[in-house]
Amino acid sequence: MRSSEFLRGASGDNVRRIGTSITFRLAVMLGGLFAIGLIVFGGLIYAMTSRELTARSDQILRQEAHLLLAEPAERLPDAIREEIARNMHGLNYFALVAADGELLQGNIPTFPGLKPGQAVDVDEAAGHGPMRLTAVTAATGETILLGRDTSEIHYLLHRLLVGMLLACLSVIVAGLLVGSFLSHGLLRRVHDLQMVSRRIALGHFEMRIATTGRGDEVDQIAASINAMVEDIERILSQVKTVTDSIAHDLRTPLTRVRNRLEDARAAGTELRSEDSIDDLIGDLSIVLDRFAALLRIAELEATERRAGFGTVHVADLLGTVCELYGPLAEDDGILLELHADNTLELQGDGNLLLEAISNLVDNAIKFARRRVWVDARVIAGCVTITVKDDGPGISEEECEAVLQRFYRAGGEAQRPGFGLGLSIVSAILHMHHFTLDLRPGRPGLIATITVPRDL
Amino acid sequence: MPRILVIEDDSATAMAIEKQLRCNGHEVELAANGLAGLALACDSHFDAITLDRMLPGLDGLALVEALRERSIDVPVLMISALSDVDERIAGIRAGGDDYLVKPFSPPEMVARVEALIRRSGASTPDAVIRSGVIEMNLVRRTVLVEGKPLRLPTMEFKLLEFLLRHAGRTLSRKFIFEQVWGYYFDPGANLINVHIGRLRRKLDRPGHLPCIATVKGEGYRLEVF
């Protein structure tokens, strides 16, 4: 769209919005600055040109006067007449004025106020155009008036002035047009951004803001918003999964409790059987345990608790975990092996890290066939703790998914506690700014905790 | 007979706590709000206080702080429905001695109160603890089952000591883990099962009922034969 068409087509609201846009104001400011520069520059040229041309006229007049003064007194009227005859095209004017003010010879009127040696500008009048006029006194006491036509100079200066004004006007108009054009482009993108943002706010989290690919400021903002929306979409999807899982994991035992109580009421009996009561308590305990675990995760994720932080001796930490879980492994016929560099230390909350690693070891023992390895060493300058088992393991796609709340790896739905354990591990490590990497060990699963070098 | 002050605004919970404490031979006074509880605690001597975290009138944290400011160092078990990571720290910092999260099993509450009384020195710790056929000498670090010595590793010794001190009471896995190992997280049911299982195998005698009973959905109980 051409700028003029755009301006014609713009509504009052659009014009107001363009007028307040940063781009428009910047363009107008730059245009104004440029116009001021042009005026100053043009003014200087105008003044210098005018001064130079006047000086040249004065110089010519002085030379003419010098020549006339060199003439003998008696020849002066003739000399002036000859000069007038020679300048028939009317560029120079001459006059000889007697001491009493009477015009003796010449083609211009007398100028009584003009003092000898003085040069003045005289406006156009009958018999002469605009001119530069000077006077000299002859040896006879008479006054010689010498004038030089300045019509050409005035014309040149006028053209110069008009040219400058046109240039200034062009710069201002161009500034306005360019500003409007640029603002219109920017406003259109901001408008698009607003429209998409509003739709996202209404719940269309699949929408993304279009980028031009030029990587300009608007593209950068759009990219940031897109990344944020992507995160929100992912979190919402997780919340949905969690909500569904809560519905399943909490409702199932609660429904069993309700059914048992309703059965007892329908049968008109009391809950006498110890097994029935145990079952009810067991189901309610499951609900309460899961609820407690959920609250714990929320708490770990929501706060940046550093109160329990201190220096943790890694080998001692892993030793405690293995001592705790050794009997469990042994009873399951699994060999729990520990290899830890005795010099390793890290900054963290010992109790929380013990909980996280216990969870990983507990999981490894649950899924292992024969062996679980716990290992701590420095890899690429980072303290790295690895828990590995030789069980069935999980696929690479599932490695990401198991860190989500309530997720259970396929075929293991009946194993208790798996759903929230890794979420707790993940929350604890996230709080420490440590990373947790899960990958298939073929066989088994390898869980790696990495402490970043700068921590 | 130890005197316990129960400060609890929910009458059903207060009655359940009172009943359980009375059944275990404790004298109980009830206060239904924080101000009444503070006044009672200041006026008479108690061996322990169970204190609800959220109370009308005066908050549980403020109450325990007020007690400590008045140099009343009676052991306080704080009971709260709030989750137990930061709240436990806040409760202990304010001057509470132990922290129990609702819902709780009444026997565990009694066990915690008694542990507090014992720790505070209101009753002198025994050098020898006995329950049924088991006898533990805490000074010599020895265990006798029907008079026969039994060697136990350190953690199993601590576990048995804890069970003996609360013989006849059902103790939750979480409570056992907290008190014996000293960690405040859920280690999974299997871990405590295994440690209890190992101890049980060492204590059990052929032809007799197991010493440690499993209470389904709740925990374990050292039987008093």
HADDOCK unambig.tbl for C-alpha pairs under 7 A between the chains (distance, minus, plus):
assign (segid A and resid 278 and name CA) (segid B and resid 216 and name CA) 5.62 0.50 0.50
assign (segid A and resid 278 and name CA) (segid B and resid 217 and name CA) 6.28 0.50 0.50
assign (segid A and resid 281 and name CA) (segid B and resid 217 and name CA) 5.75 0.50 0.50
assign (segid A and resid 282 and name CA) (segid B and resid 216 and name CA) 6.68 0.50 0.50
assign (segid A and resid 282 and name CA) (segid B and resid 217 and name CA) 3.97 0.50 0.50
assign (segid A and resid 285 and name CA) (segid B and resid 217 and name CA) 6.44 0.50 0.50
assign (segid A and resid 295 and name CA) (segid B and resid 83 and name CA) 6.69 0.50 0.50
assign (segid A and resid 325 and name CA) (segid B and resid 191 and name CA) 6.72 0.50 0.50
assign (segid A and resid 327 and name CA) (segid B and resid 194 and name CA) 6.63 0.50 0.50
assign (segid A and resid 327 and name CA) (segid B and resid 195 and name CA) 6.92 0.50 0.50
assign (segid A and resid 328 and name CA) (segid B and resid 191 and name CA) 5.98 0.50 0.50
assign (segid A and resid 328 and name CA) (segid B and resid 194 and name CA) 5.67 0.50 0.50
assign (segid A and resid 355 and name CA) (segid B and resid 185 and name CA) 6.60 0.50 0.50
